[in-house]
Amino acid sequence: MKTIRVSAAIIHDDGRVYATRRGCGELKGMWEFPGGKREAGETGEEALIREIREELDAGIKIDSFLATIEYQYPDFHLVMDCYTATVIEGKLTLKEHDDARWLSMEEIDSVKWLPADMLVVEEIKRNISKML
């Protein structure tokens, strides 16, 4: 089975996290933390900075490593390195997703997360005092 390695950003501001909704594909309509696949030779942080620039037209600063999440989807095994981050340049502009929301901790369960991202949500809840 194929393994896909990705990086995800938990972009935070004023006690809220930024979530994006997939606009196409098999998992269309489900919510995720933005990010994407690593290219050959990239670190997790480098991949994330590149992906956020490509997907959201913004520059970010990586604050800290949160966790590595592994999830077995039907067609592939996902390994997702998750980092907390803040926007330092530009405005978050959707280029690939069809919706986005800033979610408070009270609202974080109000969207339908991708299964792997639901594990990230649980990690955020466990570490909220350290990250926001």
DSSP file with accessible surface (Angstrom, degrees, kcal/mol):
  #  RESIDUE AA STRUCTURE BP1 BP2  ACC     N-H-->O    O-->H-N    N-H-->O    O-->H-N    TCO  KAPPA ALPHA  PHI   PSI    X-CA   Y-CA   Z-CA
    1    1 A M              0   0  153      0, 0.0     2,-0.2     0, 0.0    75,-0.1   0.000 360.0 360.0 360.0 140.5    0.0    0.0    0.0
    2    2 A K        -     0   0  135     73,-0.5    75,-3.0     1,-0.0     2,-0.5  -0.442 360.0-148.4 -72.9 138.5    1.2    3.5   -0.9
    3    3 A T  E     -a   77   0A  86     73,-0.2     2,-0.5    -2,-0.2    75,-0.2  -0.928   8.0-161.8-107.9 132.1    2.3    5.9    1.9
    4    4 A I  E     -a   78   0A  25     73,-2.9    75,-2.7    -2,-0.5     2,-0.5  -0.965   4.1-155.7-115.0 127.4    1.8    9.6    1.4
    5    5 A R  E     +a   79   0A 108     -2,-0.5    33,-2.0    73,-0.2     2,-0.3  -0.903  23.4 165.3-106.0 124.1    3.7   12.0    3.6
    6    6 A V  E     -aB  80  37A  18     73,-2.7    75,-2.6    -2,-0.5     2,-0.4  -0.860  29.6-135.4-131.5 167.0    2.2   15.5    4.1
    7    7 A S  E     -aB  81  36A   2     29,-2.4    29,-1.8    -2,-0.3     2,-0.4  -0.968  19.3-163.3-122.5 142.6    2.5   18.5    6.3
    8    8 A A  E     -aB  82  35A   2     73,-2.7    75,-2.5    -2,-0.4     2,-0.5  -0.972   9.9-140.1-129.2 143.8   -0.4   20.4    7.8
    9    9 A A  E     -a   83   0A   0     25,-3.2     2,-1.1    -2,-0.4    75,-0.2  -0.886   4.8-160.5-105.3 127.1   -0.7   23.9    9.3
   10   10 A I  E     -a   84   0A   0     73,-3.2    75,-2.1    -2,-0.5     2,-0.4  -0.830  24.3-165.4 -97.8  86.3   -2.7   24.6   12.4
   11   11 A I  E     -a   85   0A   0     -2,-1.1     7,-2.2     7,-0.4     2,-0.3  -0.656  11.0-172.6 -77.6 125.6   -2.9   28.3   11.6
   12   12 A H  E     +D   17   0B  29     73,-2.3    75,-0.3    -2,-0.4     2,-0.3  -0.901  19.3 167.8-127.2 153.4   -4.0   30.1   14.8
   13   13 A D  E >  S-D   16   0B  88      3,-2.1     3,-1.8    -2,-0.3   119,-0.0  -0.881  71.3 -10.9-162.0 125.7   -5.0   33.6   15.7
   14   14 A D  T 3  S-     0   0  140     -2,-0.3     3,-0.1     1,-0.3   118,-0.1   0.868 129.6 -47.7  52.9  43.6   -6.7   35.0   18.8
   15   15 A G  T 3  S+     0   0   37      1,-0.3    90,-0.6    89,-0.1     2,-0.3   0.566 118.0 106.6  78.7   8.1   -7.7   31.5   20.2
   16   16 A R  E <   -DE  13 104B  79     -3,-1.8    -3,-2.1    88,-0.2     2,-0.3  -0.841  56.8-143.6-118.1 158.1   -9.1   30.3   16.8
   17   17 A V  E     -DE  12 103B   0     86,-2.6    86,-3.3    -2,-0.3     2,-0.5  -0.897  19.7-120.5-119.6 152.2   -7.8   27.8   14.2
   18   18 A Y  E     - E   0 102B  13     -7,-2.2    -7,-0.4    -2,-0.3     2,-0.4  -0.792  30.0-175.6 -97.0 124.1   -8.1   28.1   10.4
   19   19 A A  E     - E   0 101B   0     82,-2.8    82,-2.3    -2,-0.5     2,-0.3  -0.916   7.5-157.1-119.5 145.3   -9.9   25.3    8.7
   20   20 A T  E     -FE  32 100B   0     12,-3.0    12,-2.9    -2,-0.4     2,-0.5  -0.921  10.6-136.3-123.1 148.5  -10.5   24.8    4.9
   21   21 A R  E     -FE  31  99B  68     78,-2.9    77,-2.0    -2,-0.3    78,-0.8  -0.894  25.8-115.9-106.5 131.2  -13.1   22.8    3.0
   22   22 A R  E     - E   0  97B  83      8,-2.7     7,-2.9    -2,-0.5    75,-0.2  -0.405  21.5-164.6 -65.0 133.7  -12.1   20.6    0.1
   23   23 A G        +     0   0   21     73,-0.6     2,-0.3     5,-0.2    -1,-0.1   0.520  65.0  14.4 -99.3  -7.2  -13.7   21.8   -3.2
   24   24 A C  S    S+     0   0   90     72,-0.1     3,-0.3     3,-0.0     5,-0.1  -0.946  85.6  52.2-155.5 174.7  -13.1   18.7   -5.3
   25   25 A G  S >  S-     0   0   56     -2,-0.3     3,-1.7     1,-0.2    -3,-0.0  -0.182  97.6 -46.8  86.1-178.5  -12.3   15.0   -5.3
   26   26 A E  T 3  S+     0   0  162      1,-0.3    -1,-0.2    -2,-0.0     0, 0.0   0.795 137.9  46.7 -60.9 -30.8  -13.6   12.0   -3.5
   27   27 A L  T >  S+     0   0   40     -3,-0.3     3,-1.9     3,-0.0    -5,-0.3   0.114  81.0 153.7-102.9  23.6  -13.5   13.9   -0.1
   28   28 A K  T <   +     0   0  131     -3,-1.7    -5,-0.2     1,-0.3     3,-0.1  -0.181  63.0  25.4 -53.5 138.0  -15.2   17.0   -1.4
   29   29 A G  T 3  S+     0   0   33     -7,-2.9    -1,-0.3     1,-0.3    83,-0.2   0.292  94.0 116.2  90.6  -9.8  -17.0   19.0    1.2
   30   30 A M    <   -     0   0   30     -3,-1.9    -8,-2.7    81,-0.1    -1,-0.3  -0.615  63.1-118.9 -93.2 156.4  -15.0   17.7    4.1
   31   31 A W  E     +Fg  21 113B  11     81,-2.8    83,-2.8   -10,-0.2     2,-0.3  -0.653  35.3 164.1 -99.2 149.6  -12.8   20.0    6.3
   32   32 A E  E     -F   20   0B  23    -12,-2.9   -12,-3.0    -2,-0.3     3,-0.0  -0.952  42.7 -98.7-151.9 166.5   -9.1   19.9    6.8
   33   33 A F        -     0   0    5     -2,-0.3   -14,-0.1   -14,-0.2   -23,-0.1  -0.780  56.1-105.5 -87.1 135.3   -6.1   21.8    8.0
   34   34 A P  S    S+     0   0    0      0, 0.0   -25,-3.2     0, 0.0     2,-0.3  -0.234  72.2  87.7 -66.3 154.5   -4.3   23.3    5.0
   35   35 A G  E     -B    8   0A  11    -27,-0.2     2,-0.3    16,-0.2   -27,-0.2  -0.978  46.8-153.4 154.8-156.1   -1.1   21.9    3.7
   36   36 A G  E     -B    7   0A  16    -29,-1.8   -29,-2.4    -2,-0.3    15,-0.1  -0.994  33.2 -27.0 173.7-170.9    0.0   19.2    1.3
   37   37 A K  E     -B    6   0A 122     -2,-0.3     2,-0.3   -31,-0.2   -31,-0.2  -0.283  53.3-120.0 -68.8 145.6    2.5   16.7    0.1
   38   38 A R        -     0   0   74    -33,-2.0     2,-0.2     4,-0.1   -33,-0.2  -0.612  23.2-138.5 -79.8 142.0    6.2   16.9    0.6
   39   39 A E    >   -     0   0  109     -2,-0.3     3,-2.2     4,-0.2     8,-0.1  -0.617  42.7 -72.1 -94.1 161.1    8.4   17.1   -2.4
   40   40 A A  T 3  S+     0   0  109      1,-0.3    -1,-0.1    -2,-0.2     3,-0.1  -0.250 120.1  12.2 -53.8 131.4   11.7   15.1   -2.6
   41   41 A G  T 3  S+     0   0   84      1,-0.3     2,-0.3    -3,-0.1    -1,-0.3   0.362  97.1 126.4  84.0  -5.2   14.3   16.7   -0.3
   42   42 A E    <   -     0   0   35     -3,-2.2    -1,-0.3     4,-0.0     2,-0.1  -0.625  54.3-134.5 -85.8 145.7   11.9   19.0    1.6
   43   43 A T     >  -     0   0   61     -2,-0.3     4,-2.5    -3,-0.1     5,-0.2  -0.457  33.2-104.3 -81.0 168.1   11.6   19.1    5.3
   44   44 A G  H  > S+     0   0    1      1,-0.2     4,-2.1     2,-0.2     5,-0.1   0.907 123.1  49.2 -59.3 -41.0    8.1   19.1    6.8
   45   45 A E  H  > S+     0   0   81      2,-0.2     4,-2.5     1,-0.2     5,-0.2   0.916 110.3  49.3 -67.0 -44.5    8.5   22.8    7.6
   46   46 A E  H  > S+     0   0  105      1,-0.2     4,-2.3     2,-0.2     5,-0.2   0.916 111.4  50.0 -61.0 -43.2    9.7   23.7    4.0
   47   47 A A  H  X S+     0   0    0     -4,-2.5     4,-3.0     1,-0.2    -1,-0.2   0.916 111.0  49.6 -61.8 -41.6    6.9   21.8    2.5
   48   48 A L  H  X S+     0   0    0     -4,-2.1     4,-2.6    -5,-0.2     5,-0.3   0.928 109.5  49.2 -67.5 -43.8    4.3   23.5    4.7
   49   49 A I  H  X S+     0   0   77     -4,-2.5     4,-1.8     1,-0.2    -1,-0.2   0.931 115.2  45.9 -60.5 -43.9    5.6   27.0    3.9
   50   50 A R  H  X S+     0   0   44     -4,-2.3     4,-2.6    -5,-0.2    -2,-0.2   0.941 112.9  49.3 -63.3 -48.4    5.5   26.2    0.2
   51   51 A E  H  X S+     0   0   19     -4,-3.0     4,-3.3     1,-0.2     5,-0.3   0.902 110.1  49.7 -62.0 -41.1    2.1   24.7    0.3
   52   52 A I  H  X S+     0   0    0     -4,-2.6     4,-2.4     2,-0.2     6,-0.9   0.906 111.1  50.3 -67.4 -37.0    0.5   27.5    2.2
   53   53 A R  H  X S+     0   0   91     -4,-1.8     4,-1.2    -5,-0.3    -2,-0.2   0.941 116.8  41.5 -62.3 -45.4    2.0   30.0   -0.2
   54   54 A E  H  < S+     0   0   86     -4,-2.6    -2,-0.2     1,-0.2    -1,-0.2   0.908 124.8  33.9 -69.6 -43.8    0.6   28.0   -3.2
   55   55 A E  H  < S+     0   0   11     -4,-3.3    40,-1.6    -5,-0.2    41,-0.6   0.801 135.6  19.1 -84.5 -31.8   -2.9   27.2   -1.7
   56   56 A L  H  < S-     0   0    0     -4,-2.4    37,-2.6    -5,-0.3    -3,-0.2   0.363  90.4-126.6-126.6   1.5   -3.6   30.3    0.4
   57   57 A D  S  < S+     0   0   73     -4,-1.2    34,-0.5    -5,-0.4     2,-0.3   0.858  71.1 113.8  55.4  40.6   -1.3   33.0   -1.1
   58   58 A A        -     0   0    0     -6,-0.9     2,-0.4    32,-0.2    32,-0.2  -0.972  64.1-125.0-139.6 154.6    0.2   33.8    2.4
   59   59 A G  E     -C   89   0A   4     30,-2.7    29,-2.6    -2,-0.3    30,-1.6  -0.817  30.5-167.8 -97.4 139.1    3.4   33.6    4.2
   60   60 A I  E     -C   87   0A   9     -2,-0.4     2,-0.5    27,-0.3    27,-0.2  -0.876  18.8-140.3-124.0 159.9    3.5   31.7    7.5
   61   61 A K  E     -C   86   0A 104     25,-2.6    25,-2.0    -2,-0.3     2,-0.5  -0.980  25.6-128.4-114.3 127.3    5.9   31.3   10.4
   62   62 A I  E     -C   85   0A  39     -2,-0.5    23,-0.3    23,-0.2     3,-0.1  -0.674  25.4-177.0 -74.7 124.2    6.1   27.9   11.9
   63   63 A D  E     -     0   0A  53     21,-2.7     2,-0.3    -2,-0.5    22,-0.2   0.906  57.2 -30.5 -87.6 -50.7    5.6   28.2   15.7
   64   64 A S  E     -C   84   0A  54     20,-1.1    20,-2.6    67,-0.0     2,-0.4  -0.989  59.4 -95.3-164.1 160.3    6.1   24.6   16.8
   65   65 A F  E     -C   83   0A 110     -2,-0.3    18,-0.3    18,-0.2     3,-0.1  -0.677  34.3-179.2 -78.9 134.1    5.7   21.0   15.9
   66   66 A L  E     -     0   0A  25     16,-3.2     2,-0.3    -2,-0.4    17,-0.2   0.857  50.5 -49.7 -99.7 -55.4    2.4   19.6   17.3
   67   67 A A  E     -C   82   0A  10     15,-1.2    15,-3.1     2,-0.0     2,-0.5  -0.982  37.8-111.8-172.9 161.6    2.3   15.9   16.3
   68   68 A T  E     -C   81   0A  61     -2,-0.3     2,-0.4    13,-0.2    13,-0.2  -0.972  35.2-162.2-107.3 123.5    2.7   13.3   13.6
   69   69 A I  E     -C   80   0A  14     11,-3.0    11,-3.2    -2,-0.5     2,-0.4  -0.899   4.4-164.5-107.1 133.3   -0.7   11.7   12.7
   70   70 A E  E     +C   79   0A 115     -2,-0.4     2,-0.3     9,-0.2     9,-0.2  -0.966  12.6 172.4-117.1 136.9   -0.9    8.4   10.9
   71   71 A Y  E     -C   78   0A  80      7,-2.1     7,-3.2    -2,-0.4     2,-0.9  -0.992  27.7-136.9-145.6 135.8   -4.2    7.2    9.3
   72   72 A Q  E     -C   77   0A  97     -2,-0.3     5,-0.2     5,-0.2    -2,-0.0  -0.827  23.5-173.8 -96.0 104.0   -5.1    4.3    7.1
   73   73 A Y        -     0   0   20      3,-2.2     3,-0.3    -2,-0.9    -2,-0.0  -0.506  42.0-100.5 -83.9 165.9   -7.4    5.4    4.3
   74   74 A P  S    S+     0   0  103      0, 0.0    -1,-0.1     0, 0.0     3,-0.1   0.872 119.5  28.5 -56.9 -36.7   -8.8    2.7    2.0
   75   75 A D  S    S+     0   0  114      1,-0.2   -73,-0.5   -74,-0.1     2,-0.3   0.500 127.7  12.4-105.6  -7.9   -6.3    3.4   -0.8
   76   76 A F        -     0   0   53     -3,-0.3    -3,-2.2   -75,-0.1     2,-0.5  -0.990  66.0-113.2-162.0 162.3   -3.2    4.8    1.0
   77   77 A H  E     -aC   3  72A  38    -75,-3.0   -73,-2.9    -2,-0.3     2,-0.5  -0.916  33.8-149.4-103.3 125.3   -1.5    5.2    4.3
   78   78 A L  E     -aC   4  71A  16     -7,-3.2    -7,-2.1    -2,-0.5     2,-0.5  -0.836  14.7-173.3-100.4 131.5   -1.2    8.9    5.4
   79   79 A V  E     -aC   5  70A  12    -75,-2.7   -73,-2.7    -2,-0.5     2,-0.5  -0.987  14.8-174.3-119.3 114.6    1.6   10.2    7.5
   80   80 A M  E     -aC   6  69A   7    -11,-3.2   -11,-3.0    -2,-0.5     2,-0.5  -0.948  15.8-156.9-121.2 114.7    0.9   13.9    8.4
   81   81 A D  E     -aC   7  68A   4    -75,-2.6   -73,-2.7    -2,-0.5     2,-0.4  -0.805  19.8-155.8 -87.0 125.4    3.3   16.1   10.3
   82   82 A C  E     +aC   8  67A   1    -15,-3.1   -16,-3.2    -2,-0.5   -15,-1.2  -0.885  14.1 179.8-113.6 132.8    1.3   18.9   12.0
   83   83 A Y  E     -aC   9  65A  12    -75,-2.5   -73,-3.2    -2,-0.4     2,-0.3  -0.976  27.2-126.1-129.8 141.7    2.7   22.3   13.0
   84   84 A T  E     +aC  10  64A   2    -20,-2.6   -21,-2.7    -2,-0.4   -20,-1.1  -0.620  41.2 172.8 -80.9 147.2    1.2   25.3   14.6
   85   85 A A  E     -aC  11  62A   0    -75,-2.1   -73,-2.3   -23,-0.3     2,-0.3  -0.986  25.9-146.0-153.1 159.1    1.7   28.5   12.6
   86   86 A T  E     - C   0  61A  33    -25,-2.0   -25,-2.6    -2,-0.3     2,-0.4  -0.951  30.1-109.3-128.6 150.4    0.9   32.1   12.3
   87   87 A V  E     + C   0  60A  53     -2,-0.3   -27,-0.3   -75,-0.3     3,-0.1  -0.650  38.1 166.3 -77.7 129.4    0.4   34.3    9.2
   88   88 A I  E     +     0   0A 112    -29,-2.6     2,-0.3    -2,-0.4   -28,-0.2   0.482  63.6  31.5-118.9  -9.9    3.2   36.8    8.8
   89   89 A E  E    S- C   0  59A 110    -30,-1.6   -30,-2.7     1,-0.0    -1,-0.3  -0.977 103.8  -7.3-153.9 133.7    2.6   38.0    5.2
   90   90 A G  S    S-     0   0   58     -2,-0.3     2,-0.4   -32,-0.2   -32,-0.2  -0.155  80.8 -70.8  80.4-174.4   -0.4   38.5    3.0
   91   91 A K        -     0   0  165    -34,-0.5     2,-0.4   -35,-0.1    -3,-0.0  -0.956  49.2-101.8-121.7 137.7   -4.0   37.5    3.5
   92   92 A L        +     0   0   28     -2,-0.4     2,-0.5   -33,-0.0   -35,-0.2  -0.470  48.1 179.5 -62.7 114.6   -5.4   34.0    3.5
   93   93 A T        -     0   0   65    -37,-2.6     2,-0.3    -2,-0.4   -35,-0.1  -0.984  27.8-123.2-124.8 122.5   -6.9   33.6    0.0
   94   94 A L        +     0   0   62     -2,-0.5   -38,-0.2     1,-0.2   -39,-0.1  -0.464  41.2 155.8 -69.8 126.1   -8.6   30.4   -1.1
   95   95 A K  S    S+     0   0  119    -40,-1.6    -1,-0.2    -2,-0.3   -39,-0.1   0.598  81.4  15.5-117.5 -27.6   -7.1   29.0   -4.3
   96   96 A E  S    S+     0   0  109    -41,-0.6   -73,-0.6   -72,-0.0     2,-0.2   0.575 113.4  71.2-122.1 -22.3   -7.9   25.3   -4.1
   97   97 A H  E     -E   22   0B  18    -42,-0.3   -75,-0.2   -75,-0.2     3,-0.1  -0.600  66.2-143.3 -97.1 161.6  -10.6   25.1   -1.3
   98   98 A D  E    S+     0   0B  71    -77,-2.0     2,-0.3     1,-0.2   -76,-0.1   0.506  79.4  11.5-104.4  -3.4  -14.2   26.2   -1.7
   99   99 A D  E     -E   21   0B  49    -78,-0.8   -78,-2.9     2,-0.0     2,-0.3  -0.978  57.8-170.8-162.9 159.5  -14.6   27.5    1.9
  100  100 A A  E     -E   20   0B  21     -2,-0.3     2,-0.3   -80,-0.2   -80,-0.2  -0.982   4.5-171.2-152.0 154.2  -12.7   28.4    5.0
  101  101 A R  E     -E   19   0B 104    -82,-2.3   -82,-2.8    -2,-0.3     2,-0.6  -0.996  26.0-130.6-146.8 146.0  -13.5   29.3    8.6
  102  102 A W  E     -E   18   0B  74     -2,-0.3     2,-0.5   -84,-0.2   -84,-0.2  -0.878  36.6-161.3 -89.7 122.7  -11.8   30.5   11.7
  103  103 A L  E     -E   17   0B   4    -86,-3.3   -86,-2.6    -2,-0.6     2,-0.1  -0.932  10.3-147.2-115.0 128.4  -13.0   28.2   14.4
  104  104 A S  E >>  -E   16   0B  22     -2,-0.5     4,-1.1   -88,-0.2     3,-0.8  -0.329  39.3-100.1 -76.1 170.4  -12.9   28.8   18.1
  105  105 A M  T 34 S+     0   0   46    -90,-0.6     4,-0.3     1,-0.3     3,-0.3   0.850 127.3  55.2 -63.9 -28.2  -12.4   25.8   20.4
  106  106 A E  T 34 S+     0   0  170      1,-0.2    -1,-0.3     2,-0.1     3,-0.2   0.780 115.0  39.3 -72.1 -25.1  -16.1   25.8   21.1
  107  107 A E  T X4 S+     0   0   91     -3,-0.8     3,-2.7     1,-0.1     4,-0.2   0.502  84.9  99.2-100.2  -6.1  -16.8   25.6   17.3
  108  108 A I  G >< S+     0   0    0     -4,-1.1     3,-0.5     1,-0.3    -1,-0.1   0.782  85.2  48.1 -61.9 -24.9  -14.0   23.2   16.4
  109  109 A D  G 3  S+     0   0   89     -4,-0.3    -1,-0.3    -3,-0.2    -2,-0.1   0.363  87.8  90.1 -93.6   8.9  -16.4   20.2   16.3
  110  110 A S  G <  S+     0   0   75     -3,-2.7     2,-0.3     2,-0.1    -1,-0.2   0.536  79.6  63.2 -85.5  -6.1  -19.0   22.0   14.2
  111  111 A V  S <  S-     0   0   16     -3,-0.5     2,-1.1    -4,-0.2   -81,-0.1  -0.796  90.5-107.4-115.3 161.8  -17.6   20.9   10.8
  112  112 A K        -     0   0  148     -2,-0.3   -81,-2.8   -83,-0.2     2,-0.1  -0.749  43.6-159.0 -90.8  98.1  -17.2   17.5    9.2
  113  113 A W  B     -g   31   0B  15     -2,-1.1   -81,-0.2   -83,-0.2     5,-0.1  -0.415  23.7-103.5 -76.1 149.7  -13.4   16.9    9.4
  114  114 A L     >  -     0   0    3    -83,-2.8     4,-2.1    -2,-0.1     5,-0.2  -0.401  43.3-107.6 -59.3 150.1  -11.5   14.4    7.3
  115  115 A P  H  > S+     0   0   42      0, 0.0     4,-1.1     0, 0.0    -1,-0.1   0.898 119.2  46.1 -54.4 -45.1  -10.8   11.3    9.4
  116  116 A A  H  > S+     0   0    0      1,-0.2     4,-1.1     2,-0.2     3,-0.4   0.903 111.7  52.3 -65.8 -38.2   -7.1   12.0    9.8
  117  117 A D  H  > S+     0   0    6      1,-0.2     4,-2.4     2,-0.2    -1,-0.2   0.805  99.1  63.7 -70.1 -26.4   -7.8   15.7   10.6
  118  118 A M  H  X S+     0   0   61     -4,-2.1     4,-2.0     1,-0.2    -1,-0.2   0.890 100.6  53.0 -62.1 -34.9  -10.2   14.6   13.3
  119  119 A L  H  X S+     0   0   70     -4,-1.1     4,-1.9    -3,-0.4    -1,-0.2   0.866 106.6  52.4 -67.2 -33.7   -7.2   13.1   15.0
  120  120 A V  H  X S+     0   0    0     -4,-1.1     4,-2.7     2,-0.2    -2,-0.2   0.919 105.6  54.3 -65.8 -42.3   -5.4   16.5   14.7
  121  121 A V  H  X S+     0   0    0     -4,-2.4     4,-2.5     1,-0.2    -2,-0.2   0.926 107.8  49.9 -57.1 -43.9   -8.4   18.1   16.4
  122  122 A E  H  X S+     0   0   68     -4,-2.0     4,-1.9     1,-0.2    -1,-0.2   0.899 110.2  50.5 -63.1 -38.3   -8.1   15.7   19.3
  123  123 A E  H  X S+     0   0   40     -4,-1.9     4,-1.5     2,-0.2    -2,-0.2   0.903 109.0  51.6 -65.6 -41.1   -4.4   16.5   19.5
  124  124 A I  H  X S+     0   0    0     -4,-2.7     4,-0.8     1,-0.2     3,-0.4   0.936 108.0  51.8 -60.5 -46.0   -5.2   20.3   19.5
  125  125 A K  H >< S+     0   0   78     -4,-2.5     3,-0.5     1,-0.2     4,-0.2   0.893 110.8  48.1 -60.0 -38.3   -7.7   19.8   22.4
  126  126 A R  H 3< S+     0   0  155     -4,-1.9    -1,-0.2     1,-0.2    -2,-0.2   0.784 122.9  33.3 -70.1 -28.7   -5.1   17.9   24.4
  127  127 A N  H >X S+     0   0   22     -4,-1.5     4,-1.4    -3,-0.4     3,-1.3   0.218  78.8 118.9-114.2  14.3   -2.4   20.6   23.8
  128  128 A I  H <X S+     0   0   55     -4,-0.8     4,-2.0    -3,-0.5     3,-0.3   0.855  73.4  55.5 -55.6 -39.3   -4.5   23.8   23.7
  129  129 A S  H 34 S+     0   0  110      1,-0.2    -1,-0.3    -4,-0.2    -2,-0.1   0.827 111.7  44.5 -67.0 -26.9   -2.9   25.5   26.6
  130  130 A K  H <4 S+     0   0  165     -3,-1.3    -1,-0.2     1,-0.1    -2,-0.2   0.747 119.1  39.3 -84.3 -26.4    0.6   25.1   25.0
  131  131 A M  H  <        0   0   17     -4,-1.4    -2,-0.2    -3,-0.3    -3,-0.1   0.771 360.0 360.0-103.3 -28.4   -0.3   26.2   21.5
  132  132 A L     <        0   0   68     -4,-2.0  -115,-0.0    -5,-0.2    -1,-0.0  -0.762 360.0 360.0-110.2 360.0   -2.8   29.1   21.5
